[in-house]
Amino acid sequence: MKRTLVKIFAGYILFNLLLAAVFISAGGWQMLKKPKIPPTASEPTLQSDLAFFHDIVLANEKDITPEQAARFSSIIDTAPTPTSEDELTLTALRALAVFDNAHTTVLTTRMYRLPLRFHWTADGLIVVKSRPEYPHLLGQRVLSLGGKAPEAMLEDTAKLTGGGTPGWQRYRSQFLFSAPSALAFLGAEAELQSTEIRTVDTQGNEASIELAADENTMPGDPFWDFRNIFPDDEHFNTEGWVSLLHRDQELPLYLQETEKLHILRKVPGRDAVYVRMNASFADKSESLDQFEQRITNLVDAEQPNNIIVDFRYNRGGDYTKVLPIVRTLSDAVPPEGRLYLLVGPNTFSAGIIAASQFKRFLPDRLTVVGSEVGDELRFRAEGFYPTLPNSGIQLYLTKAWTDLADGCGWFDDCWPPNKLFLEEIGSFGVDLPVENTWDAYLNREDLVMQAALDDIP
């Protein structure tokens, strides 16, 4: 009996050692490794924040090359002593951009900003939100900011945003163009007290106005700044501002009930159902399991030939929580039906991962509609979120790879769950390229959705 117990115990130890070896061989140490936190100043200042920023990034950001590390340090060493959160944010954006990774960025930006918010359409940058003093600028297209056309500054925005696709960099420019210090860095004649904005309305009438930045720094978040386009949105300290569109108007589905991350609708007369997911995590009022059950119930009741999935503003989260819904939606498409997947530059991070797996499950019955997603198929993510002690500015640093193009080998540097849950897809192109125009946004139309509907037999 005693010998049997010894054998059982030895077998148990051996089994656990084997599991540990498998876990470590798959890169499991990445999940266990704790971040390295440098010492903080006893009395933090903006200058000590900059030093802390330098040390914590170099200690934790994954796969920095010696050349990138040198450029990063040079930017910080030659930057002026920051006198405001705005200057600190700008220096941090410049320094992190050298790593050429869209996730690696300033997560909570704090900059002096103009009293306008912008949105790129297919044919130009338009004003979608403003302080109450400037409602006449809503809906106008921007011709220049500080004497430079926004289109002329796009190429240089990568110096502040780092990696991602051109679509992501264009999206990120919407934030940068509202900050005079960023505009000045991009070559515009912009000051906090006076920046000239030239606009044109739909009738071709041009106008010019001098605008001053807000007296206090205003927040932003690269993964959520797109909410400025939503009707009556008041995020990021814009309470009381006025927007171009309003919730009591007749709106396209992608702009309806934007306080909810996820909505589900029948599409009358089109033999389809519509599923919108603006993140890869649960809404406050409904778990993902509950949302999946609602999808199943509607599909069972309607038996649609076509399913339209809107991931245009799926900014990411935890793809492992969303994959069951991806599988459920894929399984719901009948042999003669199709799934239409709407994507764009704000399809990002876990949103890209979840979107890619529709191609895995439906290689012959998937139509991708819209424009390029926000990042390449191989990217670094799995964030670590350090906060600078004095300013409270939060960063996003990365610690693991995702590779949707070629897939993850067992012994490579991918995030371990990716090796179990994901399959490579090779490429992820757009089958029906379409983008909403200035006129479409003004008139509350959705050309992307319409392209999907027009493709249904």
Residue pairs with C-beta under 8 A, 6 or more apart in sequence:
23 416
25 410
25 411
26 410
26 411
26 416
26 419
27 400
27 411
27 412
27 413
27 414
27 415
27 416
27 419
28 416
30 382
30 399
30 400
30 413
30 415
30 416
31 415
31 416
33 399
35 56
35 59
35 60
35 384
35 386
36 56
36 59
36 60
37 56
37 386
38 52
38 55
38 56
38 59
40 48
40 52
40 389
41 48
41 51
41 52
41 389
41 390
44 52
44 389
44 390
45 390
46 81
46 82
46 83
46 84
46 85
46 87
46 88
46 390
46 391
47 81
47 82
48 389
48 390
49 82
49 88
49 388
49 389
49 390
49 391
49 393
50 76
50 79
50 82
50 88
50 91
52 388
52 389
53 76
53 88
53 92
53 95
53 388
53 395
54 72
54 73
54 76
54 95
56 386
56 395
56 397
57 72
57 95
57 96
57 395
57 397
58 64
58 69
58 72
58 73
60 384
60 386
60 397
60 399
61 99
61 104
61 397
61 398
62 380
62 398
62 399
62 400
62 401
63 380
63 401
63 413
64 72
64 99
68 98
68 99
68 100
71 98
72 95
72 96
72 98
72 99
75 91
75 94
75 95
75 98
76 91
76 95
79 91
79 94
80 87
82 88
82 91
84 112
84 217
85 110
85 111
85 217
85 391
85 393
86 110
86 111
86 112
86 179
86 181
86 217
87 181
88 110
88 388
88 391
88 393
89 106
89 109
89 110
89 111
89 217
89 393
90 111
90 160
90 179
90 181
90 182
90 185
92 106
92 393
92 395
93 105
93 106
93 109
93 160
93 161
93 182
94 159
94 160
94 185
96 104
96 105
96 106
96 162
96 395
97 105
97 158
97 159
97 160
97 161
97 162
98 162
99 162
99 163
100 162
100 163
101 162
101 163
101 379
101 380
101 398
102 161
102 162
102 163
102 164
102 168
102 348
102 374
102 375
102 379
103 349
103 375
103 379
103 380
103 381
103 383
103 396
103 398
104 162
104 163
104 380
104 396
104 397
104 398
105 161
105 162
105 222
105 395
105 396
106 222
106 393
106 394
106 395
106 396
107 221
107 222
107 223
107 385
107 394
107 395
107 396
108 219
108 220
108 221
108 392
108 393
108 394
109 175
109 219
109 220
109 221
109 222
109 393
110 217
110 218
110 219
110 220
110 391
110 392
110 393
111 179
111 181
111 182
111 217
111 218
111 220
112 179
112 180
112 181
112 192
112 213
112 214
112 216
112 217
112 218
113 178
113 179
113 180
113 213
113 214
113 217
113 218
113 220
114 178
114 179
114 180
114 195
114 197
114 211
114 212
114 213
114 214
115 130
115 131
115 133
115 134
115 211
115 213
115 214
116 127
116 129
116 130
116 131
116 134
116 137
116 178
116 197
116 211
117 127
117 128
117 129
117 130
117 174
117 178
117 228
117 238
117 241
118 125
118 126
118 127
118 128
118 142
118 150
118 174
118 177
118 178
118 228
119 125
119 126
119 128
119 174
119 228
119 229
119 441
120 126
120 170
120 171
120 173
120 174
121 435
121 436
121 437
121 438
121 440
121 441
122 435
122 436
122 437
122 438
123 141
123 437
123 438
124 141
124 142
124 150
124 438
125 141
125 142
125 150
125 151
125 174
125 177
126 139
126 140
126 141
126 142
126 244
126 438
126 441
126 442
127 137
127 138
127 139
127 140
127 142
127 199
127 244
128 138
128 139
128 228
128 229
128 243
128 244
128 245
128 441
129 138
129 228
129 233
129 238
129 241
129 242
129 243
129 244
130 137
130 138
130 241
130 242
131 240
131 241
131 242
132 240
132 241
132 242
134 209
134 211
135 242
137 197
137 199
137 209
138 242
138 243
138 244
139 201
139 202
139 244
139 442
140 199
140 200
140 201
140 207
141 199
141 200
141 201
141 438
142 150
142 177
142 197
142 198
142 199
143 149
143 198
143 199
143 200
143 206
144 150
144 196
144 197
144 198
145 153
145 177
145 183
145 188
145 190
145 195
145 196
145 197
146 180
146 183
146 184
146 188
146 189
146 190
146 195
146 196
147 188
147 189
147 196
148 183
148 186
148 187
148 188
148 189
150 173
150 177
153 173
153 177
153 183
153 186
153 187
153 188
154 169
154 170
154 173
156 186
156 187
157 169
157 170
157 172
157 173
157 176
157 186
158 169
159 185
159 186
160 172
160 176
160 182
160 185
160 186
161 168
161 169
161 172
161 173
161 176
161 222
163 375
163 376
163 379
164 172
164 374
164 375
164 376
165 345
165 372
165 373
165 374
165 375
165 376
166 372
167 344
167 345
167 371
167 372
167 373
167 374
168 345
168 348
168 374
168 375
170 345
171 225
171 226
171 345
171 346
171 374
172 222
172 225
174 225
174 228
175 220
175 222
175 225
176 182
176 183
176 186
177 183
179 213
180 190
180 191
180 192
180 195
180 213
181 190
181 192
183 190
183 195
184 190
184 191
188 195
189 195
189 196
192 212
192 213
193 212
193 213
194 210
194 211
194 212
195 210
195 211
195 212
195 213
196 208
196 209
196 210
196 211
197 208
197 209
197 210
197 211
198 206
198 207
198 208
199 206
199 207
199 208
199 209
200 206
200 207
201 207
202 438
202 439
202 442
218 236
218 237
219 236
219 237
220 236
221 236
223 315
223 316
223 348
223 349
224 235
224 315
225 236
226 313
226 315
226 346
227 233
227 235
227 236
227 258
228 235
228 236
228 238
229 255
229 441
230 243
230 245
230 255
230 258
231 243
231 245
231 246
231 247
231 249
231 251
231 255
231 258
232 243
232 245
232 246
232 247
233 243
233 258
234 240
234 241
244 441
244 442
245 251
245 255
245 441
245 444
247 258
249 444
250 444
251 444
252 444
252 445
252 446
252 449
253 263
253 265
253 274
253 276
253 310
253 446
253 449
254 276
254 310
254 312
254 313
254 342
254 446
254 448
254 449
255 444
255 446
256 263
257 263
258 278
260 283
260 285
261 277
261 278
261 279
261 281
261 282
261 283
262 275
262 276
262 277
262 278
262 279
262 283
262 286
262 291
263 274
263 275
263 276
264 273
264 274
264 275
264 276
264 291
264 294
264 295
264 298
265 273
265 274
266 273
266 274
266 298
266 302
267 273
267 274
267 308
267 453
270 306
270 453
270 456
271 304
271 305
271 306
271 456
272 304
272 305
272 306
272 307
272 308
272 340
272 453
272 456
273 295
273 298
273 299
273 302
273 304
273 306
273 307
273 308
274 308
274 310
275 295
275 307
275 308
275 309
275 310
275 329
276 309
276 310
277 309
277 310
277 311
277 314
277 322
277 325
277 351
278 313
278 314
278 315
279 314
279 315
279 316
279 317
279 351
280 314
280 316
280 317
280 318
280 319
280 321
280 322
280 349
280 350
280 351
280 353
280 354
281 288
281 317
281 318
281 321
281 322
282 288
282 291
282 321
283 291
288 321
288 322
288 324
288 325
291 325
292 324
292 325
292 328
295 325
295 328
295 329
295 332
296 328
296 332
299 307
299 332
303 334
304 332
304 337
305 334
305 336
305 337
305 338
305 456
306 333
306 337
306 338
306 339
306 340
306 456
307 329
307 332
307 333
307 337
307 338
307 339
307 340
308 339
308 340
308 342
308 449
308 452
308 453
309 329
309 339
309 340
309 341
309 342
309 358
310 342
310 449
311 341
311 342
311 343
311 347
311 351
311 354
311 355
312 342
312 343
312 344
312 346
312 347
312 370
312 448
313 344
313 346
313 347
314 346
314 347
314 348
314 350
314 351
314 354
314 355
315 346
315 348
315 349
315 351
316 348
316 349
316 350
316 351
316 352
316 381
317 349
317 350
317 351
318 350
319 350
319 353
319 354
319 421
320 417
320 421
322 350
322 354
323 354
323 357
323 421
326 354
326 357
326 358
326 361
327 357
327 361
329 339
329 358
330 339
330 358
330 361
330 362
331 361
333 339
333 362
333 365
335 365
337 365
338 365
338 366
338 367
338 455
338 456
339 358
339 362
339 365
339 366
339 367
340 367
340 369
340 452
340 455
340 456
341 355
341 358
341 366
341 367
341 368
341 369
342 369
342 370
342 448
342 449
342 452
343 355
343 368
343 369
343 370
343 371
343 372
343 373
343 430
344 370
344 371
344 372
344 373
344 374
344 435
344 448
345 371
345 372
345 373
345 374
346 374
347 355
347 373
347 374
348 373
348 374
348 375
349 374
349 375
349 379
349 381
350 381
351 373
352 373
352 374
352 375
352 377
352 404
352 428
353 402
353 404
353 422
355 373
355 428
356 377
356 404
356 422
356 425
356 428
357 422
357 423
357 425
358 366
359 366
359 368
359 425
359 428
360 423
360 425
367 431
367 432
367 452
367 455
368 428
368 429
368 430
368 431
368 432
369 430
369 431
369 432
369 434
369 448
369 451
369 452
369 455
370 430
370 432
370 433
370 434
370 435
370 448
371 430
371 433
371 434
371 435
372 430
373 428
376 405
377 403
377 404
377 405
377 425
377 427
377 428
378 401
378 402
378 403
378 404
378 405
378 406
379 401
379 402
380 398
380 399
380 400
380 401
380 402
381 398
381 400
381 402
381 415
382 398
382 399
382 400
382 415
383 396
383 397
383 398
383 399
384 396
384 397
384 398
384 399
385 394
385 395
385 396
385 397
386 394
386 395
386 397
387 393
387 394
387 395
388 394
388 395
400 413
400 414
400 415
401 408
401 412
401 413
401 414
401 415
402 408
402 414
402 415
402 418
402 422
403 412
403 414
403 418
403 424
404 422
404 424
404 425
404 428
405 424
405 425
405 426
405 427
406 424
406 426
407 422
407 423
407 424
408 414
408 415
408 418
408 419
408 422
408 424
409 419
410 419
432 451
432 452
432 455
434 447
434 448
434 451
435 447
435 448
436 445
436 446
436 447
436 448
437 447
439 445
440 446
440 447
